[in-house]
Amino acid sequence: MKLYELLQGIEILEATASMDLEITGVSYDSRKTQPGDLFVAITGYETDGHLYIPMAAQKGAAVVLCEQVPQTDIPYVRIAATRPALAVVGANWFGHPADSMTMIGITGTNGKTSVTVILKDVLEKTVGAKVGLIGTIQNMIGSDVIPTERTTPESFEVQRLFAQMRDAGCTHVVMEVSSHALYLSRVDCVQFRVAAFTNLTEDHLDFHKNMEEYRLAKSILFRRCDTGIFNLDDAAAAKMIEEASCKVVTASASKVADLTASNITLHAESTEMDVCFGEETAHVSIGIPGEFTVSNALTVIGCAVSLGIPLSDVAEALKTARGVKGRIEVVPTPTTPFTVLIDYAHTPDALENILRSVRRFCKGRVIAVFGCGGDRDPLKRPIMGKIGVDNADFVVFTSDNPRTEDPYAILQDILVGAEGTKTPYYVEENRRAAIRWAMDHAEKDDIIVLAGKGHETYQTIGKTNFHLDEREEVAAHLLEMEARNV
């Protein structure tokens, strides 16, 4: 591809490179640069890509796209901002693949993964769509799974994924759109047919300066979509709607809205409700327990009906919808009188939601096992500690990806929130030991909620990921308990 074709849509401030230069590849990591590449020097948060221009030149880069004049003798194109430009370069390189598919984006602190996975299933069942998915747990092209490292990849990789999906015959793409992705221009050059806002609670304040900046990042999505679905039951929805430039569809289980849920019944293994959208009504039964399933289901329904799918068809598809791994996931414990659930809840709102939801159908005690991640927002630690003791009958405080922080210091931060509580609790830094302790002390009809890890199968200590799958830990301890009782 000619350089001028690759830079279509980007304002050039200065250039020493010929615009007719043939470019054979694009890179933004000098370690992966190949001869003939356009190297995009991105100013990052941990390092500056301009520092690696000499390495890219040594690797054979044909030209550099940069914000500063290179100190190395190499043809360059200087522009105002390379990060958003990378998205444009990616779209040009792959032929604007998103334009040929129906794009659906979901943003919010909690619920994104559940909504995207369920919506993918609904689209496949109702209109026979082949659906691409980009999310926290995995990326998918139809039924094929592609591992992922972050909720939304870098913009060039996003465009590569879109191209793979287009080439594989996908008609729709459902993706989680994180605040990082929006703020860092990873989904620039994408116009979403439908976007949805689930909720806004404290998270990622290690990256965003405050909650308002976090909210503003998410609001970007609703200036890049045709229709926005907003959960009116969340306090931030009104402000999000006020700033949106798209068609607005509201959803609520408690307020007047375009899409409403009533007669809600929570069961241990399912959720039921009556849903109304305009003149249409339908009874919805979904095999996922929990109060938050109501808002997740409404978001899915809002997206589907906004794409022209009849409410009755969506309700029928939801009957066989299943939950996401690590989201209120029941772990098999056939030989015990208690139940073990795994949930990804790692924010104050998510933890409170899961514990309150379990309380609604728990016949015994709710036992919460959780910690807080290291190198992340420390302000939420005492908040989560208080939520734990306020909403569970017993709490086991433990570690959850301490990373480079002292795990005991993290626990001390969490315990500030438990000061003065009458709720009994136990502190065990080792997460494996904490799970075993909770199982050893559980009684008939108790429900143990292992919160925070969800789908993750590792524990990050320092900068290393060590294998830790809570399903395996529960299964292993069941065998140990059985052996003790022989």
Summary of the structure (lengths in Angstrom):
residues: 486
radius of gyration: 24.2
end to end distance: 70.7
largest distance: 79.3
contacts: 1748
relative contact order: 0.08
helix: 36%
strand: 24%
